[in-house]
Amino acid sequence: MNKDQVKGRVNEAVGKAKEVAGKATGSTSTELKGTAQKVAGKTQAAYGDAKDKVQKPD
């Protein structure tokens, strides 16, 4: 795993936690920030996956 994959997966998890916390507290702002961070994390992880695949072809 490269650093983009790791950071992306961490951002996904933190974003999901923020999203859940926002729903639990009724804070739309926190929920939306969490959703945005989760999507950004997925994107970064996908970039890392693609980068890893290019460096280590099957």
C-alpha distance matrix in Angstrom:
0.0 3.8 6.7 8.2 6.1 6.9 10.3 11.0 10.8 12.8 15.2 15.7 16.7 18.9 20.5 21.3 22.9 24.9 26.0 27.3 28.9 30.6 31.9 33.2 35.0 36.2 34.6 33.9 32.5 29.8 29.0 28.6 26.5 24.1 24.1 23.4 20.5 19.0 19.4 17.9 14.8 14.6 15.3 12.6 9.9 11.7 11.8 8.1 8.1 11.2 10.1 7.4 10.4 12.8 11.4 11.1 14.0 15.1
3.8 0.0 3.8 5.6 5.5 6.5 8.8 10.1 11.1 12.7 14.5 15.7 17.1 18.7 20.1 21.6 23.2 24.7 26.0 27.7 29.1 30.5 32.1 33.6 35.0 36.1 34.1 33.3 31.5 29.1 28.6 27.9 25.4 23.6 23.6 22.3 19.4 18.6 18.8 16.6 13.9 14.3 14.2 11.0 9.3 11.3 10.2 6.5 8.2 10.5 8.5 7.0 10.7 12.1 10.6 11.5 14.7 16.6
6.7 3.8 0.0 3.8 5.4 5.1 6.0 8.3 9.9 10.5 12.0 14.0 15.4 16.3 17.8 19.8 21.1 22.2 23.9 25.7 26.8 28.1 30.1 31.4 32.6 33.7 31.5 30.9 28.8 26.3 26.3 25.5 22.8 21.2 21.6 20.1 17.0 16.8 17.3 14.7 12.1 13.5 13.3 9.7 9.0 11.8 10.5 7.4 10.2 12.5 10.5 10.1 13.8 14.9 13.6 15.1 18.2 20.2
8.2 5.6 3.8 0.0 3.8 5.5 5.2 5.8 8.4 9.8 10.3 11.9 14.2 15.2 15.9 18.0 19.8 20.7 21.8 24.1 25.4 26.2 28.1 29.9 31.0 31.8 29.6 28.5 26.5 24.4 24.0 22.9 20.4 18.9 18.9 17.2 14.4 14.1 14.0 11.4 9.2 10.3 9.6 6.0 5.9 8.5 7.1 4.7 8.1 10.1 8.7 9.4 12.7 13.8 13.5 15.2 17.7 19.8
6.1 5.5 5.4 3.8 0.0 3.8 5.6 5.1 6.2 8.6 9.9 10.5 12.4 14.3 15.2 16.5 18.5 20.0 20.9 22.7 24.4 25.5 27.0 28.7 30.2 31.1 29.2 28.3 26.7 24.3 23.5 22.8 20.7 18.6 18.3 17.3 14.6 13.3 13.5 11.8 8.8 8.9 9.5 6.7 4.2 7.2 7.5 4.6 6.3 9.5 9.2 8.8 11.6 13.7 13.6 14.4 16.7 18.1
6.9 6.5 5.1 5.5 3.8 0.0 3.8 5.4 5.3 6.2 8.6 9.9 10.8 12.4 14.1 15.5 16.8 18.4 19.9 21.4 22.7 24.3 26.0 27.2 28.7 29.9 28.1 27.6 26.0 23.2 22.8 22.5 20.1 17.8 18.3 17.6 14.3 13.3 14.5 12.8 9.4 10.6 11.9 9.0 7.1 10.6 11.0 8.3 10.0 13.3 12.7 11.9 14.9 17.1 16.4 17.1 19.7 20.9
10.3 8.8 6.0 5.2 5.6 3.8 0.0 3.8 5.5 5.1 6.1 8.5 9.9 10.4 11.9 14.1 15.3 16.3 18.0 19.9 20.8 22.1 24.2 25.6 26.6 27.7 25.6 25.0 23.1 20.5 20.4 19.9 17.1 15.3 16.1 14.9 11.5 11.4 12.6 10.3 7.3 9.7 10.6 7.4 7.2 11.0 10.9 9.1 11.7 14.4 13.7 13.9 17.0 18.7 18.3 19.6 22.1 23.7
11.0 10.1 8.3 5.8 5.1 5.4 3.8 0.0 3.8 5.4 5.1 6.1 8.7 9.9 10.3 12.2 14.3 15.2 16.2 18.3 19.8 20.7 22.4 24.2 25.5 26.3 24.2 23.2 21.6 19.2 18.6 17.8 15.5 13.6 13.5 12.5 9.5 8.6 9.3 7.4 4.0 5.9 7.1 4.7 4.3 7.9 8.7 7.9 10.0 12.6 12.8 13.4 15.9 17.8 18.2 19.3 21.2 22.6
10.8 11.1 9.9 8.4 6.2 5.3 5.5 3.8 0.0 3.8 5.4 5.0 6.3 8.7 9.8 10.6 12.5 14.3 15.2 16.6 18.4 19.9 21.2 22.6 24.4 25.4 23.8 23.2 22.0 19.2 18.3 18.2 16.3 13.5 13.7 13.6 10.6 8.7 10.3 9.7 5.9 6.8 9.5 8.1 6.0 9.5 11.3 10.0 11.0 14.2 14.9 14.6 16.9 19.4 19.6 20.1 21.9 22.8
12.8 12.7 10.5 9.8 8.6 6.2 5.1 5.4 3.8 0.0 3.8 5.3 5.2 6.2 8.4 9.9 10.7 12.3 14.1 15.5 16.5 18.2 20.1 21.1 22.5 23.9 22.2 22.0 20.5 17.5 17.1 17.5 15.0 12.4 13.5 13.5 10.0 9.1 11.6 10.6 7.2 9.5 11.9 10.1 9.2 12.8 14.1 12.7 14.3 17.5 17.6 17.4 20.1 22.3 22.2 22.9 25.1 26.1
15.2 14.5 12.0 10.3 9.9 8.6 6.1 5.1 5.4 3.8 0.0 3.8 5.4 5.1 5.9 8.4 9.8 10.4 11.9 14.1 15.1 16.1 18.1 19.7 20.7 21.7 19.6 19.1 17.4 14.6 14.4 14.2 11.6 9.3 10.4 9.9 6.2 6.1 8.6 7.3 4.6 7.9 9.9 8.7 9.0 12.3 13.4 13.0 15.0 17.6 17.9 18.5 21.0 22.9 23.2 24.3 26.3 27.5
15.7 15.7 14.0 11.9 10.5 9.9 8.5 6.1 5.0 5.3 3.8 0.0 3.8 5.6 5.1 6.1 8.7 9.9 10.4 12.3 14.2 15.2 16.5 18.3 19.9 20.7 19.1 18.3 17.3 14.6 13.3 13.3 11.7 8.7 8.8 9.4 6.6 4.1 6.9 7.4 4.5 6.1 9.2 9.2 8.7 11.4 13.5 13.4 14.4 17.2 18.3 18.7 20.6 22.9 23.7 24.3 25.8 26.7
16.7 17.1 15.4 14.2 12.4 10.8 9.9 8.7 6.3 5.2 5.4 3.8 0.0 3.8 5.4 5.1 6.3 8.7 9.8 10.7 12.3 14.2 15.5 16.5 18.3 19.7 18.5 18.4 17.7 14.4 13.4 14.4 12.8 9.4 10.4 11.8 8.9 6.9 10.4 11.0 8.2 9.7 13.0 12.6 11.6 14.6 16.7 16.1 17.0 20.1 21.0 20.9 23.0 25.5 25.9 26.3 28.0 28.5
18.9 18.7 16.3 15.2 14.3 12.4 10.4 9.9 8.7 6.2 5.1 5.6 3.8 0.0 3.8 5.4 5.1 6.2 8.6 9.9 10.4 12.2 14.3 15.2 16.3 17.8 16.1 16.4 15.1 11.7 11.6 12.7 10.4 7.4 9.7 10.7 7.5 7.2 10.9 10.9 8.9 11.5 14.2 13.6 13.5 16.7 18.2 17.8 19.3 22.2 22.8 23.0 25.4 27.6 27.9 28.6 30.6 31.4
20.5 20.1 17.8 15.9 15.2 14.1 11.9 10.3 9.8 8.4 5.9 5.1 5.4 3.8 0.0 3.8 5.4 5.1 6.1 8.6 9.7 10.4 12.3 14.1 15.2 16.0 14.1 13.6 12.5 9.5 8.7 9.3 7.4 4.1 5.9 7.2 4.7 4.3 8.0 8.8 7.8 10.0 12.5 12.9 13.3 15.8 17.6 17.9 19.3 21.8 22.8 23.5 25.5 27.6 28.4 29.3 30.8 31.7
21.3 21.6 19.8 18.0 16.5 15.5 14.1 12.2 10.6 9.9 8.4 6.1 5.1 5.4 3.8 0.0 3.8 5.5 5.0 6.2 8.5 9.8 10.6 12.3 14.2 15.1 14.1 13.8 13.7 10.7 8.8 10.3 9.7 5.9 6.8 9.5 8.0 5.9 9.4 11.3 10.0 11.0 14.2 15.0 14.6 16.8 19.2 19.5 20.2 22.8 24.3 24.6 26.3 28.7 29.7 30.1 31.4 31.9
22.9 23.2 21.1 19.8 18.5 16.8 15.3 14.3 12.5 10.7 9.8 8.7 6.3 5.1 5.4 3.8 0.0 3.8 5.4 5.2 6.1 8.5 9.9 10.5 12.2 13.9 13.0 13.7 13.5 10.0 9.1 11.6 10.6 7.1 9.4 11.9 10.0 9.1 12.8 14.1 12.6 14.3 17.3 17.6 17.3 19.9 22.1 21.9 22.9 25.8 26.9 27.0 29.0 31.5 32.0 32.5 34.1 34.6
24.9 24.7 22.2 20.7 20.0 18.4 16.3 15.2 14.3 12.3 10.4 9.9 8.7 6.2 5.1 5.5 3.8 0.0 3.8 5.5 5.0 6.0 8.6 9.7 10.4 11.6 10.0 10.6 9.9 6.2 6.2 8.6 7.3 4.5 7.8 9.9 8.6 9.0 12.3 13.4 12.9 15.0 17.5 17.9 18.4 20.9 22.6 23.0 24.3 26.8 27.8 28.4 30.5 32.6 33.3 34.2 35.8 36.6
26.0 26.0 23.9 21.8 20.9 19.9 18.0 16.2 15.2 14.1 11.9 10.4 9.8 8.6 6.1 5.0 5.4 3.8 0.0 3.8 5.5 5.1 6.3 8.7 10.1 10.3 9.2 8.9 9.3 6.5 4.1 6.8 7.2 4.4 5.8 9.0 9.0 8.4 11.2 13.3 13.2 14.5 17.0 18.2 18.6 20.5 22.7 23.4 24.4 26.7 28.1 28.9 30.5 32.7 33.8 34.5 35.7 36.4
27.3 27.7 25.7 24.1 22.7 21.4 19.9 18.3 16.6 15.5 14.1 12.3 10.7 9.9 8.6 6.2 5.2 5.5 3.8 0.0 3.8 5.4 5.1 6.1 8.6 9.7 9.9 10.6 11.8 8.9 6.9 10.2 10.9 8.0 9.3 12.7 12.4 11.3 14.3 16.5 15.9 16.9 19.9 21.0 20.8 22.8 25.3 25.6 26.3 28.9 30.4 30.8 32.3 34.9 35.8 36.2 37.4 37.7
28.9 29.1 26.8 25.4 24.4 22.7 20.8 19.8 18.4 16.5 15.1 14.2 12.3 10.4 9.7 8.5 6.1 5.0 5.5 3.8 0.0 3.8 5.4 5.0 6.1 8.3 8.0 9.9 10.6 7.4 7.0 10.7 10.8 8.7 11.1 13.9 13.4 13.3 16.5 18.0 17.6 19.2 21.9 22.6 22.8 25.2 27.2 27.5 28.5 31.2 32.4 32.8 34.7 37.0 37.8 38.4 39.8 40.3
30.6 30.5 28.1 26.2 25.5 24.3 22.1 20.7 19.9 18.2 16.1 15.2 14.2 12.2 10.4 9.8 8.5 6.0 5.1 5.4 3.8 0.0 3.8 5.5 5.3 5.7 4.7 6.1 7.2 4.8 4.2 7.9 8.8 7.8 9.8 12.5 12.9 13.2 15.8 17.5 17.9 19.4 21.7 22.8 23.5 25.5 27.4 28.2 29.3 31.6 32.9 33.7 35.5 37.6 38.6 39.4 40.8 41.4
31.9 32.1 30.1 28.1 27.0 26.0 24.2 22.4 21.2 20.1 18.1 16.5 15.5 14.3 12.3 10.6 9.9 8.6 6.3 5.1 5.4 3.8 0.0 3.8 5.6 5.1 6.4 7.2 9.7 8.1 6.0 9.6 11.5 10.1 10.9 14.2 15.0 14.6 16.9 19.3 19.5 20.4 22.9 24.4 24.7 26.4 28.7 29.6 30.3 32.6 34.3 34.9 36.4 38.7 39.9 40.5 41.5 41.9
33.2 33.6 31.4 29.9 28.7 27.2 25.6 24.2 22.6 21.1 19.7 18.3 16.5 15.2 14.1 12.3 10.5 9.7 8.7 6.1 5.0 5.5 3.8 0.0 3.8 5.6 7.8 10.0 12.2 10.2 9.1 12.9 14.1 12.5 14.1 17.3 17.5 17.0 19.8 21.9 21.7 22.8 25.6 26.8 26.8 28.8 31.2 31.7 32.4 34.9 36.5 36.9 38.5 40.9 41.9 42.3 43.5 43.8
35.0 35.0 32.6 31.0 30.2 28.7 26.6 25.5 24.4 22.5 20.7 19.9 18.3 16.3 15.2 14.2 12.2 10.4 10.1 8.6 6.1 5.3 5.6 3.8 0.0 3.8 5.4 8.7 10.5 8.9 9.2 12.7 13.7 13.0 15.0 17.7 18.0 18.4 21.1 22.8 22.9 24.5 26.9 27.9 28.4 30.6 32.6 33.1 34.2 36.7 37.9 38.6 40.4 42.6 43.5 44.2 45.6 46.1
36.2 36.1 33.7 31.8 31.1 29.9 27.7 26.3 25.4 23.9 21.7 20.7 19.7 17.8 16.0 15.1 13.9 11.6 10.3 9.7 8.3 5.7 5.1 5.6 3.8 0.0 3.8 6.1 8.9 8.7 8.3 11.2 13.1 13.0 14.3 16.9 18.1 18.4 20.5 22.5 23.2 24.5 26.7 28.1 28.8 30.6 32.6 33.6 34.6 36.7 38.2 39.1 40.7 42.8 44.0 44.8 45.9 46.5
34.6 34.1 31.5 29.6 29.2 28.1 25.6 24.2 23.8 22.2 19.6 19.1 18.5 16.1 14.1 14.1 13.0 10.0 9.2 9.9 8.0 4.7 6.4 7.8 5.4 3.8 0.0 3.8 5.4 5.4 6.3 8.7 10.1 10.8 12.5 14.4 15.5 16.6 18.6 20.1 21.1 22.8 24.6 25.8 27.0 28.8 30.5 31.6 32.9 34.9 36.1 37.3 39.0 40.9 42.1 43.1 44.4 45.2
33.9 33.3 30.9 28.5 28.3 27.6 25.0 23.2 23.2 22.0 19.1 18.3 18.4 16.4 13.6 13.8 13.7 10.6 8.9 10.6 9.9 6.1 7.2 10.0 8.7 6.1 3.8 0.0 3.8 5.6 5.0 6.1 8.5 9.8 10.4 12.2 14.1 15.1 16.5 18.2 19.8 21.1 22.6 24.2 25.6 27.0 28.6 30.1 31.4 33.0 34.5 35.9 37.4 39.1 40.5 41.7 42.7 43.7
32.5 31.5 28.8 26.5 26.7 26.0 23.1 21.6 22.0 20.5 17.4 17.3 17.7 15.1 12.5 13.7 13.5 9.9 9.3 11.8 10.6 7.2 9.7 12.2 10.5 8.9 5.4 3.8 0.0 3.8 5.4 5.2 6.2 8.6 9.9 10.6 12.3 14.2 15.5 16.5 18.2 20.1 21.2 22.5 24.2 25.8 27.0 28.5 30.2 31.7 32.8 34.4 36.2 37.6 38.9 40.3 41.6 42.8
29.8 29.1 26.3 24.4 24.3 23.2 20.5 19.2 19.2 17.5 14.6 14.6 14.4 11.7 9.5 10.7 10.0 6.2 6.5 8.9 7.4 4.8 8.1 10.2 8.9 8.7 5.4 5.6 3.8 0.0 3.8 5.5 5.1 6.1 8.6 9.8 10.4 12.1 14.3 15.2 16.2 18.3 19.9 20.8 22.2 24.2 25.5 26.6 28.2 30.1 31.1 32.4 34.3 36.0 37.1 38.3 39.7 40.8
29.0 28.6 26.3 24.0 23.5 22.8 20.4 18.6 18.3 17.1 14.4 13.3 13.4 11.6 8.7 8.8 9.1 6.2 4.1 6.9 7.0 4.2 6.0 9.1 9.2 8.3 6.3 5.0 5.4 3.8 0.0 3.8 5.5 5.1 6.2 8.7 9.9 10.5 12.4 14.3 15.2 16.6 18.5 19.9 21.0 22.6 24.4 25.6 26.8 28.7 30.1 31.3 32.9 34.8 36.1 37.1 38.2 39.1
28.6 27.9 25.5 22.9 22.8 22.5 19.9 17.8 18.2 17.5 14.2 13.3 14.4 12.7 9.3 10.3 11.6 8.6 6.8 10.2 10.7 7.9 9.6 12.9 12.7 11.2 8.7 6.1 5.2 5.5 3.8 0.0 3.8 5.3 5.0 6.1 8.6 9.7 10.6 12.2 14.1 15.4 16.6 18.3 19.9 21.1 22.6 24.3 25.6 27.1 28.5 30.1 31.6 33.2 34.7 35.9 36.9 38.0
26.5 25.4 22.8 20.4 20.7 20.1 17.1 15.5 16.3 15.0 11.6 11.7 12.8 10.4 7.4 9.7 10.6 7.3 7.2 10.9 10.8 8.8 11.5 14.1 13.7 13.1 10.1 8.5 6.2 5.1 5.5 3.8 0.0 3.8 5.5 5.1 6.1 8.5 10.0 10.5 12.2 14.3 15.3 16.3 18.2 19.9 21.0 22.3 24.1 25.7 26.7 28.3 30.1 31.6 32.8 34.2 35.6 36.9
24.1 23.6 21.2 18.9 18.6 17.8 15.3 13.6 13.5 12.4 9.3 8.7 9.4 7.4 4.1 5.9 7.1 4.5 4.4 8.0 8.7 7.8 10.1 12.5 13.0 13.0 10.8 9.8 8.6 6.1 5.1 5.3 3.8 0.0 3.8 5.4 5.1 6.0 8.6 9.8 10.4 12.3 14.2 15.1 16.2 18.2 19.8 20.8 22.2 24.2 25.4 26.5 28.4 30.2 31.3 32.4 33.7 34.8
24.1 23.6 21.6 18.9 18.3 18.3 16.1 13.5 13.7 13.5 10.4 8.8 10.4 9.7 5.9 6.8 9.4 7.8 5.8 9.3 11.1 9.8 10.9 14.1 15.0 14.3 12.5 10.4 9.9 8.6 6.2 5.0 5.5 3.8 0.0 3.8 5.5 5.0 6.2 8.6 9.8 10.6 12.4 14.2 15.3 16.6 18.4 19.9 21.0 22.7 24.3 25.6 27.0 28.8 30.3 31.3 32.3 33.2
23.4 22.3 20.1 17.2 17.3 17.6 14.9 12.5 13.6 13.5 9.9 9.4 11.8 10.7 7.2 9.5 11.9 9.9 9.0 12.7 13.9 12.5 14.2 17.3 17.7 16.9 14.4 12.2 10.6 9.8 8.7 6.1 5.1 5.4 3.8 0.0 3.8 5.4 5.2 6.2 8.6 10.0 10.6 12.3 14.2 15.4 16.6 18.4 19.9 21.2 22.5 24.2 25.8 27.2 28.7 30.1 31.2 32.5
20.5 19.4 17.0 14.4 14.6 14.3 11.5 9.5 10.6 10.0 6.2 6.6 8.9 7.5 4.7 8.0 10.0 8.6 9.0 12.4 13.4 12.9 15.0 17.5 18.0 18.1 15.5 14.1 12.3 10.4 9.9 8.6 6.1 5.1 5.5 3.8 0.0 3.8 5.5 5.0 6.0 8.6 9.8 10.4 12.1 14.1 15.1 16.3 18.1 19.8 20.7 22.2 24.1 25.6 26.7 28.1 29.6 30.9
19.0 18.6 16.8 14.1 13.3 13.3 11.4 8.6 8.7 9.1 6.1 4.1 6.9 7.2 4.3 5.9 9.1 9.0 8.4 11.3 13.3 13.2 14.6 17.0 18.4 18.4 16.6 15.1 14.2 12.1 10.5 9.7 8.5 6.0 5.0 5.4 3.8 0.0 3.8 5.4 5.1 6.3 8.7 9.9 10.5 12.3 14.2 15.2 16.3 18.4 19.8 20.8 22.4 24.4 25.7 26.6 27.8 28.8
19.4 18.8 17.3 14.0 13.5 14.5 12.6 9.3 10.3 11.6 8.6 6.9 10.4 10.9 8.0 9.4 12.8 12.3 11.2 14.3 16.5 15.8 16.9 19.8 21.1 20.5 18.6 16.5 15.5 14.3 12.4 10.6 10.0 8.6 6.2 5.2 5.5 3.8 0.0 3.8 5.3 5.1 6.2 8.6 9.8 10.5 12.3 14.2 15.2 16.5 18.3 19.8 21.0 22.7 24.4 25.5 26.4 27.5
17.9 16.6 14.7 11.4 11.8 12.8 10.3 7.4 9.7 10.6 7.3 7.4 11.0 10.9 8.8 11.3 14.1 13.4 13.3 16.5 18.0 17.5 19.3 21.9 22.8 22.5 20.1 18.2 16.5 15.2 14.3 12.2 10.5 9.8 8.6 6.2 5.0 5.4 3.8 0.0 3.8 5.5 5.1 6.2 8.6 9.8 10.5 12.3 14.1 15.3 16.4 18.2 19.9 21.2 22.6 24.2 25.4 27.0
14.8 13.9 12.1 9.2 8.8 9.4 7.3 4.0 5.9 7.2 4.6 4.5 8.2 8.9 7.8 10.0 12.6 12.9 13.2 15.9 17.6 17.9 19.5 21.7 22.9 23.2 21.1 19.8 18.2 16.2 15.2 14.1 12.2 10.4 9.8 8.6 6.0 5.1 5.3 3.8 0.0 3.8 5.4 5.1 6.0 8.5 9.8 10.4 12.1 14.2 15.1 16.2 18.2 19.9 20.9 22.1 23.6 25.0
14.6 14.3 13.5 10.3 8.9 10.6 9.7 5.9 6.8 9.5 7.9 6.1 9.7 11.5 10.0 11.0 14.3 15.0 14.5 16.9 19.2 19.4 20.4 22.8 24.5 24.5 22.8 21.1 20.1 18.3 16.6 15.4 14.3 12.3 10.6 10.0 8.6 6.3 5.1 5.5 3.8 0.0 3.8 5.5 5.1 6.1 8.6 9.8 10.3 12.2 14.0 15.1 16.3 18.4 19.9 20.7 21.7 22.7
15.3 14.2 13.3 9.6 9.5 11.9 10.6 7.1 9.5 11.9 9.9 9.2 13.0 14.2 12.5 14.2 17.3 17.5 17.0 19.9 21.9 21.7 22.9 25.6 26.9 26.7 24.6 22.6 21.2 19.9 18.5 16.6 15.3 14.2 12.4 10.6 9.8 8.7 6.2 5.1 5.4 3.8 0.0 3.8 5.4 5.1 6.2 8.6 9.8 10.6 12.2 14.1 15.3 16.6 18.4 19.8 20.7 22.2
12.6 11.0 9.7 6.0 6.7 9.0 7.4 4.7 8.1 10.1 8.7 9.2 12.6 13.6 12.9 15.0 17.6 17.9 18.2 21.0 22.6 22.8 24.4 26.8 27.9 28.1 25.8 24.2 22.5 20.8 19.9 18.3 16.3 15.1 14.2 12.3 10.4 9.9 8.6 6.2 5.1 5.5 3.8 0.0 3.8 5.4 5.0 6.2 8.6 9.9 10.4 12.2 14.2 15.4 16.5 18.2 19.6 21.5
9.9 9.3 9.0 5.9 4.2 7.1 7.2 4.3 6.0 9.2 9.0 8.7 11.6 13.5 13.3 14.6 17.3 18.4 18.6 20.8 22.8 23.5 24.7 26.8 28.4 28.8 27.0 25.6 24.2 22.2 21.0 19.9 18.2 16.2 15.3 14.2 12.1 10.5 9.8 8.6 6.0 5.1 5.4 3.8 0.0 3.8 5.4 5.0 6.1 8.6 9.7 10.3 12.2 14.2 15.2 16.2 17.6 19.0
11.7 11.3 11.8 8.5 7.2 10.6 11.0 7.9 9.5 12.8 12.3 11.4 14.6 16.7 15.8 16.8 19.9 20.9 20.5 22.8 25.2 25.5 26.4 28.8 30.6 30.6 28.8 27.0 25.8 24.2 22.6 21.1 19.9 18.2 16.6 15.4 14.1 12.3 10.5 9.8 8.5 6.1 5.1 5.4 3.8 0.0 3.8 5.3 4.9 6.2 8.5 9.7 10.5 12.4 14.2 15.1 15.8 17.2
11.8 10.2 10.5 7.1 7.5 11.0 10.9 8.7 11.3 14.1 13.4 13.5 16.7 18.2 17.6 19.2 22.1 22.6 22.7 25.3 27.2 27.4 28.7 31.2 32.6 32.6 30.5 28.6 27.0 25.5 24.4 22.6 21.0 19.8 18.4 16.6 15.1 14.2 12.3 10.5 9.8 8.6 6.2 5.0 5.4 3.8 0.0 3.8 5.4 5.1 6.0 8.5 9.9 10.6 12.3 14.1 15.2 17.3
8.1 6.5 7.4 4.7 4.6 8.3 9.1 7.9 10.0 12.7 13.0 13.4 16.1 17.8 17.9 19.5 21.9 23.0 23.4 25.6 27.5 28.2 29.6 31.7 33.1 33.6 31.6 30.1 28.5 26.6 25.6 24.3 22.3 20.8 19.9 18.4 16.3 15.2 14.2 12.3 10.4 9.8 8.6 6.2 5.0 5.3 3.8 0.0 3.8 5.4 5.0 6.0 8.5 9.9 10.5 12.0 13.8 15.9
8.1 8.2 10.2 8.1 6.3 10.0 11.7 10.0 11.0 14.3 15.0 14.4 17.0 19.3 19.3 20.2 22.9 24.3 24.4 26.3 28.5 29.3 30.3 32.4 34.2 34.6 32.9 31.4 30.2 28.2 26.8 25.6 24.1 22.2 21.0 19.9 18.1 16.3 15.2 14.1 12.1 10.3 9.8 8.6 6.1 4.9 5.4 3.8 0.0 3.8 5.4 5.1 6.2 8.7 10.0 10.4 11.5 13.0
11.2 10.5 12.5 10.1 9.5 13.3 14.4 12.6 14.2 17.5 17.6 17.2 20.1 22.2 21.8 22.8 25.8 26.8 26.7 28.9 31.2 31.6 32.6 34.9 36.7 36.7 34.9 33.0 31.7 30.1 28.7 27.1 25.7 24.2 22.7 21.2 19.8 18.4 16.5 15.3 14.2 12.2 10.6 9.9 8.6 6.2 5.1 5.4 3.8 0.0 3.8 5.4 5.1 6.3 8.7 9.9 10.2 12.3
10.1 8.5 10.5 8.7 9.2 12.7 13.7 12.8 14.9 17.6 17.9 18.3 21.0 22.8 22.8 24.3 26.9 27.8 28.1 30.4 32.4 32.9 34.3 36.5 37.9 38.2 36.1 34.5 32.8 31.1 30.1 28.5 26.7 25.4 24.3 22.5 20.7 19.8 18.3 16.4 15.1 14.0 12.2 10.4 9.7 8.5 6.0 5.0 5.4 3.8 0.0 3.8 5.5 5.3 6.3 8.7 10.2 13.0
7.4 7.0 10.1 9.4 8.8 11.9 13.9 13.4 14.6 17.4 18.5 18.7 20.9 23.0 23.5 24.6 27.0 28.4 28.9 30.8 32.8 33.7 34.9 36.9 38.6 39.1 37.3 35.9 34.4 32.4 31.3 30.1 28.3 26.5 25.6 24.2 22.2 20.8 19.8 18.2 16.2 15.1 14.1 12.2 10.3 9.7 8.5 6.0 5.1 5.4 3.8 0.0 3.8 5.5 5.2 6.0 8.3 10.6
10.4 10.7 13.8 12.7 11.6 14.9 17.0 15.9 16.9 20.1 21.0 20.6 23.0 25.4 25.5 26.3 29.0 30.5 30.5 32.3 34.7 35.5 36.4 38.5 40.4 40.7 39.0 37.4 36.2 34.3 32.9 31.6 30.1 28.4 27.0 25.8 24.1 22.4 21.0 19.9 18.2 16.3 15.3 14.2 12.2 10.5 9.9 8.5 6.2 5.1 5.5 3.8 0.0 3.8 5.5 5.1 5.4 7.7
12.8 12.1 14.9 13.8 13.7 17.1 18.7 17.8 19.4 22.3 22.9 22.9 25.5 27.6 27.6 28.7 31.5 32.6 32.7 34.9 37.0 37.6 38.7 40.9 42.6 42.8 40.9 39.1 37.6 36.0 34.8 33.2 31.6 30.2 28.8 27.2 25.6 24.4 22.7 21.2 19.9 18.4 16.6 15.4 14.2 12.4 10.6 9.9 8.7 6.3 5.3 5.5 3.8 0.0 3.8 5.6 5.7 9.2
11.4 10.6 13.6 13.5 13.6 16.4 18.3 18.2 19.6 22.2 23.2 23.7 25.9 27.9 28.4 29.7 32.0 33.3 33.8 35.8 37.8 38.6 39.9 41.9 43.5 44.0 42.1 40.5 38.9 37.1 36.1 34.7 32.8 31.3 30.3 28.7 26.7 25.7 24.4 22.6 20.9 19.9 18.4 16.5 15.2 14.2 12.3 10.5 10.0 8.7 6.3 5.2 5.5 3.8 0.0 3.8 6.2 9.7
11.1 11.5 15.1 15.2 14.4 17.1 19.6 19.3 20.1 22.9 24.3 24.3 26.3 28.6 29.3 30.1 32.5 34.2 34.5 36.2 38.4 39.4 40.5 42.3 44.2 44.8 43.1 41.7 40.3 38.3 37.1 35.9 34.2 32.4 31.3 30.1 28.1 26.6 25.5 24.2 22.1 20.7 19.8 18.2 16.2 15.1 14.1 12.0 10.4 9.9 8.7 6.0 5.1 5.6 3.8 0.0 3.8 6.5
14.0 14.7 18.2 17.7 16.7 19.7 22.1 21.2 21.9 25.1 26.3 25.8 28.0 30.6 30.8 31.4 34.1 35.8 35.7 37.4 39.8 40.8 41.5 43.5 45.6 45.9 44.4 42.7 41.6 39.7 38.2 36.9 35.6 33.7 32.3 31.2 29.6 27.8 26.4 25.4 23.6 21.7 20.7 19.6 17.6 15.8 15.2 13.8 11.5 10.2 10.2 8.3 5.4 5.7 6.2 3.8 0.0 3.8
15.1 16.6 20.2 19.8 18.1 20.9 23.7 22.6 22.8 26.1 27.5 26.7 28.5 31.4 31.7 31.9 34.6 36.6 36.4 37.7 40.3 41.4 41.9 43.8 46.1 46.5 45.2 43.7 42.8 40.8 39.1 38.0 36.9 34.8 33.2 32.5 30.9 28.8 27.5 27.0 25.0 22.7 22.2 21.5 19.0 17.2 17.3 15.9 13.0 12.3 13.0 10.6 7.7 9.2 9.7 6.5 3.8 0.0
